């Protein structure tokens, strides 16, 4: 799992897992984060 987080950060992602789909493709979206894979956000619209 640590390798997945490291690889995600190297690609410009935050390194956090998406709460919806579990992918490590979360990016900053203002004060929240958004999943590039499924479009889920951490509370922002």
Backbone as CSV, one residue per row, in Angstrom:
resi,resn,N_x,N_y,N_z,CA_x,CA_y,CA_z,C_x,C_y,C_z
1,UNK,0.822,-1.189,0.000,0.000,0.000,0.000,0.872,1.261,0.000
2,UNK,1.978,1.246,0.732,2.840,2.427,0.769,3.400,2.749,-0.608
3,UNK,3.642,1.711,-1.393,4.143,1.931,-2.751,3.072,2.609,-3.607
4,UNK,1.804,2.232,-3.434,0.712,2.868,-4.176,0.616,4.348,-3.833
5,UNK,0.765,4.678,-2.556,0.703,6.072,-2.116,1.872,6.855,-2.719
6,UNK,3.069,6.277,-2.673,4.253,6.945,-3.222,4.090,7.183,-4.721
7,UNK,3.622,6.172,-5.442,3.437,6.302,-6.886,2.381,7.354,-7.203
8,UNK,1.314,7.408,-6.427,0.262,8.404,-6.642,0.813,9.810,-6.450
9,UNK,1.613,10.008,-5.402,2.192,11.324,-5.144,3.158,11.727,-6.254
10,UNK,3.906,10.777,-6.794,4.821,11.069,-7.898,4.074,11.529,-9.145
11,UNK,2.838,11.075,-9.309,2.027,11.444,-10.471,1.218,12.720,-10.236
12,UNK,1.377,13.359,-9.066,0.689,14.611,-8.791,-0.593,14.474,-7.991
13,UNK,-0.910,13.268,-7.549,-2.102,13.061,-6.731,-1.752,13.283,-5.266
14,UNK,-2.769,13.368,-4.405,-2.525,13.640,-2.986,-1.989,12.424,-2.241
15,UNK,-2.227,11.231,-2.763,-1.806,10.007,-2.075,-2.889,9.420,-1.195
16,UNK,-4.052,10.060,-1.189,-5.179,9.556,-0.409,-6.030,8.625,-1.265
17,UNK,-6.627,7.623,-0.644,-7.524,6.709,-1.355,-8.913,7.329,-1.433
18,UNK,-9.579,7.152,-2.563,-10.940,7.652,-2.737,-11.893,6.860,-1.844
19,UNK,-12.765,7.554,-1.091,-13.713,6.837,-0.241,-14.775,6.070,-1.034
20,UNK,-14.991,6.431,-2.286,-16.005,5.761,-3.122,-15.440,4.550,-3.868
21,UNK,-14.356,4.755,-4.637,-13.861,3.674,-5.493,-12.546,3.059,-5.019
22,UNK,-11.876,3.697,-4.046,-10.653,3.136,-3.494,-9.383,3.410,-4.285
23,UNK,-9.502,4.137,-5.399,-8.325,4.441,-6.213,-7.522,5.571,-5.570
24,UNK,-6.224,5.592,-5.820,-5.350,6.633,-5.277,-5.199,7.767,-6.278
25,UNK,-6.331,8.293,-6.767,-6.303,9.342,-7.792,-7.005,10.611,-7.311
26,UNK,-6.780,10.966,-6.064,-7.368,12.178,-5.491,-6.476,13.378,-5.794
27,UNK,-7.103,14.478,-6.232,-6.377,15.720,-6.516,-7.017,16.847,-5.720
28,UNK,-6.247,17.891,-5.446,-6.756,19.073,-4.741,-7.825,19.743,-5.583
29,UNK,-8.915,20.135,-4.933,-10.014,20.835,-5.584,-10.457,21.938,-4.636
30,UNK,-9.694,23.021,-4.604,-9.951,24.073,-3.616,-9.521,23.596,-2.251
31,UNK,-10.445,23.603,-1.289,-10.119,23.131,0.051,-10.410,21.648,0.228
32,UNK,-10.994,21.019,-0.778,-11.341,19.601,-0.717,-10.496,18.822,-1.720
33,UNK,-10.814,17.545,-1.855,-10.162,16.732,-2.872,-11.215,16.078,-3.750
34,UNK,-10.819,15.761,-4.978,-11.714,15.155,-5.959,-11.021,13.949,-6.573
35,UNK,-11.761,12.891,-6.811,-11.226,11.692,-7.439,-11.288,11.827,-8.954
36,UNK,-10.140,11.676,-9.603,-10.078,11.769,-11.063,-10.771,10.550,-11.697
37,UNK,-10.735,9.412,-11.016,-11.293,8.176,-11.572,-12.818,8.191,-11.611
38,UNK,-13.461,8.487,-10.462,-14.925,8.379,-10.406,-15.645,9.711,-10.233
39,UNK,-14.897,10.797,-9.930,-15.514,12.106,-9.789,-16.031,12.429,-8.402
40,UNK,-15.882,11.511,-7.462,-16.336,11.738,-6.100,-15.513,12.842,-5.443
41,UNK,-16.131,13.608,-4.536,-15.415,14.652,-3.811,-15.506,14.375,-2.315
42,UNK,-14.675,15.076,-1.547,-14.691,14.918,-0.101,-15.548,15.999,0.558
43,UNK,-16.674,16.305,-0.027,-17.612,17.233,0.582,-17.853,18.513,-0.193
44,UNK,-17.058,18.794,-1.205,-17.257,19.993,-2.014,-18.007,19.614,-3.285
45,UNK,-18.625,20.596,-3.889,-19.328,20.325,-5.145,-18.553,20.897,-6.305
